[in-house]
Amino acid sequence: MIRTVGLTKRYGNYKAVDDLSMHIEKGSCFGFVGPNGAGKSTTMSVLATLLEPTAGHAYVGGYDVVEEPAKVRQLIGYMPDFFGVYDSLTAVEYLEFYAGAYKVPKENRSALIKDLLELVNLSGKADAFVDTLSRGMKQRLGLARCLIHDPEVLILDEPASGLDPRARIEMKEILKALRGMGKTILISSHILPELAEMCDTIGIIEQGKMIALAPVDQIAAQVAGHRVLRIRLLDRIEEAGYLLEQSELVTNVDIEGNALLVTYTGDDNGQVTLLASLVSGGYPVLSYAEEAGNLEEVFLTVTKGVGS
Amino acid sequence: MIQKLMSLEFVTNPILLREFRSRMRTPKTVVLICLYLAILGGLTMAFIFVNNISSVVRPGENKYIFLAVAIIQLILLAFVAPGLTAGAISGERERQTLNILLTTHLSPFKILLSKLISSMAFIWLVLFSTLPLYAIVLLHGGVAPIKLLAMFAFYLVVIISFGMIGLFCSTWFKRTGIALFLLGGTAVLGEMINMFMNALTGVYAQRPSLMYIMALNPVYNVWQIFEPDGYMFGASSNPLIMPPWLYFSLVYLSSSTLLMWLSVRLLTPVKRRRSEKRIEQQQEVSP
């Protein structure tokens, strides 16, 4: 349903998206993960026909976003990370405005708007002015706006950002319902466990490049062509880190408080040897354990936080 | 009939409906109309007072008061029209609603045209609200109804042209403040050109070709509507082959069309890669 081929977006010398290729199946939910400035919003803007790629191609429903933007717009419902609302309108008038903008037949509008408000739990606020709604309600109203022309694809850029826990849960439930309706969803978020619950596939992007892309249950394993060891020491942390970096099997060492996060590509025997070298060197090792491969750890491991 | 009228594209245009709703719900609208009427009414009354101090009042014989009000109104319009459109697109951008609007089925042209029409509609409301003032002025000196209509038609051209300048600035610049600042700059520049032209009126007889520039001055055109045989426009050396108002309208409306085209280009987020497509097609033709 969504496909990018060598997609590149450059601002001067800065590459916001760098040779990005991905494919999202119809009816699936794709989680786009990455630190701030990684290129998620830029990619979504290109797919929403709002930005022209510098090179490469992007297709939605088989239509090129540059060559046939009108057809792409018919297929997508786009919700940017930050968006405003027209304060002087009520929730119903707000949706009526977009129904008009999407040329929804006039006779269908009132029933459609009623259904959408019900879907996003805003039936009670139908006649409330938009500026009186809370942030969570505005986000849900924005989601209803995305659905006004019954698009096949939803492009949602951090729809849960800035919401309190209850609003997040409500938003998550609505998105699950939409997924149940067979919509193809491309969603970005910083809350990785939430994405893992909703998505089939996760793509991790950093500095414009897709650095990991796999089904949600395989992403940790795929990323972990290595394992991450957490070694806690009483002191001499930097010295121990330097020692470990000398090993051919260690690709990266990060310091986190009094612990070292070691990216290790060897096997179990090598892991034992590594511990032995620390102990024989007299380093005060408090604990030595393999990190659980949860999504957040995977994210922290593979991304460097550049641009955050 | 009413149903037919209500189904017209113009009436169902969502941007127009929203703009009308929003504009009429804010107290700013009432304040703006009151302020406009206060300024125009105040200046008109002052003009009538000053005009009547030293002369005998002869109702129905003094059209110059009417002309003065028309020119004051024109100058006010020259500020209000671009001022209203200056925030049309940049305001959407600042409110973070523009991107969403651009992903709908509304084309950039339709968005811009709707914004222009909605601002114009409001200016017409302001203009109509000044009609009672004209009624007062008519007590002191009348003009033919056809001239009144001609004046309003001329105002329409001025509103479209000046409104389009504001809309273009609003599309070009990201912030409304900058757009308004540049509009102010343009107004000052226009005024300087105007003063320069005034200085040149003395040498007009030697250089009739200056009429091509002179006829672009809206104030001269309003004057010409009431005084068709005035000093310059009625001169035998006038090189214009058409009435000055027609020349003015052609130049200004053509410029407005050009500005609209440029604004559409600026607002269109994704431009088709025609050159690349042509290359691909050429490659397909010649393997």
Interface residues (C-beta under 8 A of the other chain):
Chain A: S45 A48 T49 L50 L51 E52 V65 V66 E67 P69 A70 R73 Q74 I76 Y78 P80 F82 F83 G84 V85 Y86 S88 L89 E93 E96 F97 Y98 A99 G100 A101 Y102 K103 K106 R145
Chain B: T12 N13 P14 I15 L17 R18 R21 S22 R25 T26 R95 Q96 T97 N99 I100 L101 L102 T103 T104 H105 L106 P269 V270 K271 R272 R273 K277
